[in-house]
């Protein structure tokens, strides 16, 4: 039975991360460790985790010395992890009980898979029961996201297909430890935005396959800060720092993964 390390980066979402950890524990996977990496939250995250799970040896809590964002937090968690498989999970999710049985069965039947993600189903008001995506990629000439059937109602999920190709996954995804080590983890220079895309693309460039598995699911509650406009957040222009990261990282991602003409197209026309 392979050991699974669940790595949950979190910042200032005490109530959400507690619910997230509870859902992971409810899966009852026999060999499981949960590593919560607190990115220097000013709220009661640490106290909540210790109060709820302090007696559970399966749950570890790490606090970053300063706010360092997702890529750093994921690498910190991976450095502590001892599992054969690493499952990276954003804190605004609750997983469904058979998720690890389904993911491990998919890895077993697809030995070339380097990344398999559960299907994320939105739970936020106004988007309830819409599927986030059934495959994520980017247009090589515009760098615009190219998602397969985004926001498809759950009841319209095609029957008979359980695996959809993807080059990366936001929100939640599993990788074998050997694959994580081979590609070198997350590139911390992205700070935020595109770090997941870069990680997935490096896995694909190393010769592995990526999939979204519809029988493994998370309920994604989509945390939004007070005053956040979802449409602006999706465009990457919600706040000045996020806007800066979106523009800078978009070009950095293009330079790393696309050819020269495509980079010029993105830089001069679309970015």
SVG drawing of the C-alpha trace seen along z (x, -y; Angstrom):
<svg xmlns="http://www.w3.org/2000/svg" viewBox="-28 -48 43 50">
<polyline fill="none" stroke="black" stroke-width="0.4" points="0.0,0.0 1.7,-3.3 2.0,-6.1 0.3,-9.4 1.5,-12.8 -1.2,-15.5 0.3,-18.9 -2.0,-21.8 -0.7,-25.4 -2.8,-27.9 -3.0,-31.5 -5.5,-33.2 -8.3,-30.7 -8.5,-28.9 -12.0,-27.6 -11.6,-26.4 -8.3,-24.6 -9.8,-22.7 -12.7,-21.5 -10.2,-20.6 -8.1,-18.5 -11.2,-16.8 -12.3,-15.7 -8.9,-14.2 -8.9,-12.3 -12.4,-11.0 -10.9,-9.1 -9.5,-6.5 -6.5,-5.8 -4.4,-3.4 -1.0,-5.1 -1.6,-8.8 0.2,-12.0 -1.2,-15.5 1.2,-18.4 -0.4,-21.9 2.0,-24.7 0.8,-27.9 2.2,-30.9 2.6,-33.1 -1.1,-33.7 -2.2,-36.6 -5.3,-34.7 -5.8,-31.7 -4.8,-29.1 -2.1,-27.5 -4.2,-27.4 -7.1,-25.9 -5.0,-23.1 -3.4,-22.3 -6.8,-22.3 -8.5,-20.1 -5.8,-17.7 -3.0,-18.0 -3.6,-14.5 -3.5,-13.0 0.0,-11.9 -1.1,-11.9 -1.4,-15.7 1.7,-17.9 1.7,-21.7 4.5,-23.9 4.5,-27.7 6.6,-29.7 8.7,-32.5 7.3,-35.0 4.6,-35.2 6.2,-33.4 3.2,-32.2 2.2,-28.9 5.3,-27.6 7.4,-28.0 4.8,-26.5 4.4,-23.5 8.1,-22.9 8.4,-23.3 5.7,-20.6 7.3,-18.3 10.6,-18.6 8.9,-17.3 6.8,-14.6 7.7,-10.9 5.1,-9.6 5.4,-7.7 2.9,-10.0 2.4,-13.8 -1.1,-15.2 -1.1,-19.0 -4.5,-20.4 -5.6,-24.0 -7.2,-24.8 -10.6,-25.8 -11.5,-22.3 -13.1,-19.3 -12.3,-15.9 -14.7,-13.2 -14.1,-9.9 -13.0,-7.6 -10.5,-10.1 -7.3,-8.3 -8.6,-4.8 -9.5,-6.3 -6.2,-8.2 -4.1,-5.3 -6.0,-3.0 -5.5,-5.4 -1.7,-5.6 -1.6,-1.8 -3.3,-1.5 -1.3,-4.4 2.3,-4.0 3.4,-6.9 1.3,-9.3 3.3,-11.9 0.3,-14.0 -3.3,-13.0 -5.8,-15.5 -9.2,-15.0 -12.1,-16.8 -12.9,-20.0 -16.6,-20.9 -17.4,-24.5 -19.5,-25.0 -19.5,-28.8 -22.8,-30.6 -23.6,-31.3 -21.3,-28.5 -22.5,-25.6 -22.0,-22.2 -20.1,-23.5 -17.0,-21.6 -13.8,-23.7 -12.2,-22.1 -11.8,-18.8 -8.3,-19.6 -6.1,-22.6 -3.6,-24.0 -2.4,-27.3 -2.6,-28.7 1.1,-28.8 0.6,-32.1 -1.5,-34.1 -0.8,-32.4 -4.5,-32.5 -5.9,-29.5 -7.4,-26.8 -9.7,-24.7 -11.7,-21.7 -15.5,-22.2 -15.0,-24.8 -17.9,-25.4 -19.8,-22.4 -22.7,-21.5 -22.0,-18.4 -25.2,-16.7 -23.9,-17.2 -20.6,-15.3 -20.2,-12.9 -20.8,-9.3 -18.2,-6.6 -15.1,-8.9 -13.1,-9.1 -9.7,-10.4 -9.1,-13.7 -5.6,-14.8 -4.2,-17.9 -0.9,-19.7 -1.3,-21.0 -3.9,-21.4 -4.9,-24.2 -6.3,-23.6 -5.5,-19.9 -3.2,-17.3 -1.2,-14.2 2.3,-13.3 4.6,-10.4 7.5,-11.4 10.0,-10.3 8.4,-12.7 8.5,-15.6 12.1,-15.1 13.0,-14.6 11.5,-18.0 12.8,-19.8 9.6,-20.8 7.9,-24.2 9.8,-27.2 9.6,-29.7 10.5,-32.7 6.9,-32.7 5.7,-33.8 2.0,-33.4 0.2,-32.6 1.6,-30.2 3.6,-28.2 1.2,-25.3 1.2,-25.7 5.0,-25.7 5.2,-22.6 2.8,-20.7 4.5,-21.6 7.9,-20.5 6.4,-17.2 5.0,-16.8 8.3,-18.0 10.0,-15.2 8.0,-12.7 5.1,-12.0 1.4,-12.2 -1.2,-14.3 -4.8,-13.6 -7.9,-14.8 -9.9,-11.9 -13.6,-12.4 -14.2,-9.6 -11.9,-11.4 -13.4,-14.7 -13.0,-17.7 -15.7,-20.2 -14.1,-23.6 -15.5,-26.4 -13.4,-29.1 -12.3,-31.4 -12.6,-35.1 -11.4,-37.9 -13.7,-40.7 -14.3,-43.1 -12.9,-40.7 -14.4,-40.8 -14.3,-37.3 -14.2,-38.4 -11.2,-40.7 -9.4,-37.9 -9.8,-35.5 -8.2,-38.1 -5.3,-38.6 -6.1,-42.2 -7.8,-42.1 -5.0,-43.8 -1.8,-45.7 0.6,-43.0 -1.4,-40.2 -1.6,-42.2 2.2,-42.6 2.7,-38.9 0.2,-37.9 2.0,-40.0 5.6,-39.1 4.9,-35.4 3.0,-35.1 6.1,-36.2 8.4,-34.2 6.3,-31.1 6.3,-31.8 10.1,-32.2 10.6,-29.0 8.2,-26.8 7.5,-28.3 9.6,-29.1 11.0,-32.5 8.2,-33.5 5.5,-32.6 7.2,-34.6 7.3,-37.7 3.6,-37.2 2.7,-37.0 5.0,-39.9 4.2,-42.4 0.5,-41.7 -1.3,-39.9 0.5,-40.6"/>
</svg>
